[in-house]
Amino acid sequence: MKHTDSQEHACNVSGMFGRIAGCYDFLNHFLSVGMDYWWRYELVRQIIPGPTGRVLDLAAGTYDVSLEIRRQYPHMRVAALDYCLPMLTTGKKKLRGLKGAGVYPAQGDGRHLPLADNSVDCATIAFGIRNIIPREEAFREILRVLVPGGRLCVLEFGSGKNKVWKGLYNFYLQHALPRIGKIFSGDDSAYRYLADTIIAFPDARELAQEMRDAGFARVLHRPLTSGIVQLHVAQKANRK
């Protein structure tokens, strides 16, 4: 994809998330029947603290993952980056007082991270890698900013190419999800986009290979909730 095309895509996706920022948290919890709390917990459990004491939370949105990182690892500082400024602004109320201490929000592009080489112990991205095109640029940038031996922990919906619960989940994606999303958000394109991108997304093995191709030395993945969500952990090689 050409740079101009990928930049236009990024702006369109950012605008879409900006339109639904006000109801984003509610719909996350409602549409997942509260499973999103457990998914984030499992994601953050994969973090291994290292020498910098810093974690990058990419596609941080309204800070749910950032705050879970601080809950499990209160000594670590979190760089919470998102391309969509309205999402970061909407979530700022969660950072008031001591709860938000150690979380540092910034608008940023996952393909061009405003961070130095080898500057974070780990990176997380929950339900965001699907929205970055081309993904390989984001993977290479994350690899650059991780310390040797650092981990990238990715939470993403499983591919709609795989039948989950005998195809019931696929039916939900294609028919129920866009309608429910429209009722609560008033935006009929946002949740149609969500469904379409999940259906077209690479399966777990394909995504793991993309990470290896980007330079990660070790990649593991496991399904959560019957494969509705996939948890990937990719490790940067240690220095020889």
C-alpha positions in Angstrom: 0.0 0.0 0.0 1.3 3.5 -0.9 2.1 5.9 1.9 -0.7 8.3 0.8 -3.2 5.4 0.9 -2.1 4.2 4.3 -2.2 7.7 5.7 -5.7 8.3 4.4 -6.7 5.0 6.0 -5.2 6.1 9.3 -7.1 9.4 9.2 -10.4 7.7 8.3 -10.1 5.1 11.1 -9.1 7.9 13.6 -12.1 9.9 12.5 -14.4 6.9 12.9 -13.1 6.2 16.5 -13.4 9.8 17.3 -17.1 9.7 16.5 -17.8 6.8 18.8 -15.4 7.8 21.6 -18.2 8.7 24.0 -19.8 5.3 24.0 -16.7 3.2 23.3 -16.2 1.9 26.8 -19.9 1.0 27.3 -20.1 -0.9 24.0 -16.8 -2.7 24.7 -18.2 -4.1 27.9 -21.7 -4.7 26.6 -20.8 -6.4 23.3 -18.2 -8.7 25.0 -20.6 -9.5 27.9 -17.8 -8.2 30.2 -15.2 -10.6 28.9 -13.0 -7.7 27.8 -11.9 -7.2 31.4 -10.5 -10.7 31.6 -8.9 -10.4 28.1 -7.0 -7.3 29.2 -6.0 -9.0 32.5 -4.5 -11.9 30.5 -2.8 -9.6 28.1 -1.0 -7.6 30.9 0.0 -10.8 32.7 2.4 -11.5 29.8 4.4 -8.4 30.6 7.9 -9.0 32.0 9.4 -5.9 33.8 12.9 -5.0 32.6 15.7 -2.5 33.0 13.8 0.6 31.8 10.7 0.3 34.0 8.6 1.5 31.0 5.8 0.0 28.9 4.4 1.2 25.6 0.6 0.8 25.4 -0.1 1.4 21.7 -3.6 2.1 20.5 -4.2 3.0 24.2 -7.7 4.4 23.5 -9.4 5.3 26.8 -6.6 3.8 28.9 -8.1 0.5 30.1 -5.0 -1.5 29.3 -2.7 1.3 30.6 -4.5 1.2 34.0 -4.4 -2.6 34.1 -0.7 -2.4 33.6 -0.4 0.0 36.5 -2.6 -2.2 38.6 -0.5 -5.3 38.1 2.9 -3.5 37.9 2.5 -0.3 40.0 6.2 0.6 39.7 6.1 0.7 35.9 5.5 3.8 33.8 3.2 3.6 30.8 3.5 5.6 27.6 -0.1 5.5 26.4 -0.1 6.3 22.6 -3.0 6.5 20.3 -3.5 8.1 16.8 -7.0 9.2 17.7 -6.8 12.2 20.0 -10.6 12.2 20.9 -10.2 8.7 22.4 -7.3 9.9 24.6 -9.3 13.0 25.6 -12.4 11.0 26.4 -10.5 8.6 28.7 -8.6 11.3 30.6 -11.2 11.3 33.4 -10.0 7.8 34.4 -6.5 9.2 35.0 -7.5 11.6 37.8 -5.7 11.4 41.1 -3.4 8.6 42.1 -5.1 6.1 39.8 -3.6 7.7 36.7 -0.1 8.3 38.2 2.5 6.8 35.9 0.4 6.9 32.8 1.6 9.4 30.2 -0.8 10.0 27.2 0.4 11.2 23.8 -1.0 11.2 20.3 1.2 9.0 18.2 1.4 6.9 15.0 2.3 3.3 15.5 4.2 3.3 12.2 6.5 6.2 13.5 6.9 5.9 17.2 8.2 9.0 19.0 10.4 6.9 21.2 14.2 6.1 21.3 15.7 2.8 20.4 15.6 0.2 23.2 13.6 2.5 25.4 10.8 0.2 26.7 10.7 -3.2 28.4 7.4 -4.3 26.8 4.7 -3.1 24.4 1.0 -3.9 24.4 -1.6 -3.3 21.8 -5.2 -4.4 22.4 -7.6 -4.6 19.4 -5.5 -2.0 17.6 -3.1 -3.8 15.3 -5.9 -4.6 12.9 -6.4 -0.9 12.3 -2.8 -0.2 11.3 -1.8 -0.5 7.7 0.7 -1.7 6.8 1.2 -3.8 9.9 4.8 -4.6 9.2 5.8 -1.0 9.7 4.3 -1.0 13.2 5.9 -4.3 14.0 9.3 -3.0 13.0 8.9 0.2 15.0 7.8 -1.7 18.1 10.8 -4.0 17.6 13.1 -1.0 17.4 11.9 0.6 20.7 11.9 -2.7 22.7 15.0 -3.5 24.8 16.7 -6.8 23.8 14.6 -9.6 25.2 11.6 -7.3 25.4 8.1 -8.5 24.7 5.3 -7.4 22.4 1.9 -8.5 23.8 -1.0 -8.3 21.3 -4.7 -8.9 22.0 -6.8 -9.1 18.8 -10.0 -10.7 17.6 -9.6 -14.0 16.0 -10.0 -14.2 12.3 -13.6 -14.5 10.9 -12.1 -17.1 8.6 -12.4 -19.7 11.4 -15.8 -20.9 12.4 -16.3 -20.3 16.2 -19.2 -22.0 18.0 -20.2 -23.7 14.7 -20.4 -20.3 12.9 -22.6 -18.6 15.5 -19.9 -16.0 16.2 -19.6 -15.3 12.5 -23.3 -14.7 12.3 -23.1 -12.4 15.2 -20.2 -10.4 13.6 -22.0 -10.0 10.3 -25.5 -9.3 11.4 -26.0 -8.6 15.1 -22.8 -6.5 15.9 -23.4 -3.7 13.3 -27.0 -3.3 14.3 -26.3 -3.2 18.1 -23.4 -0.8 17.5 -25.6 1.5 15.5 -28.4 1.5 18.1 -26.0 2.7 20.8 -23.5 4.8 18.9 -25.7 6.1 16.1 -22.8 5.3 13.7 -23.7 2.5 11.2 -20.2 2.5 9.6 -18.0 2.0 12.7 -19.3 -1.4 13.8 -19.7 -2.6 10.2 -16.0 -1.7 9.8 -15.2 -3.7 12.9 -17.1 -6.8 11.6 -15.5 -6.5 8.2 -12.0 -6.2 9.4 -12.4 -9.1 11.9 -13.7 -11.3 9.1 -10.8 -10.4 6.8 -8.1 -10.5 9.4 -5.2 -13.1 9.2 -5.6 -16.1 11.4 -3.3 -16.6 14.4 -0.6 -18.5 12.5 -0.5 -16.0 9.7 -0.2 -13.1 12.1 2.5 -14.9 14.0 4.4 -15.3 10.8 4.1 -11.6 10.1 5.8 -10.9 13.4 8.6 -13.3 12.7 9.0 -11.7 9.3 9.3 -8.3 11.0 12.3 -9.6 13.0 10.8 -11.0 16.3 12.8 -14.0 17.4 10.1 -15.9 19.2 6.3 -15.8 18.8 3.7 -17.6 20.7 -0.1 -17.4 20.6 -3.1 -18.9 22.4 -6.8 -18.6 21.9 -9.1 -17.0 24.5 -12.9 -17.6 24.7 -12.9 -20.4 22.1 -10.7 -18.3 19.7 -12.9 -15.2 19.7 -9.8 -13.5 20.8 -6.1 -14.4 20.2 -3.3 -13.5 22.6 0.1 -13.2 20.9 3.4 -12.7 22.6 6.5 -11.9 20.5 10.0 -11.5 21.9 12.9 -9.4 20.6 16.1 -11.3 20.4 18.6 -10.8 23.2 22.0 -9.3 22.2 24.7 -11.8 21.5 
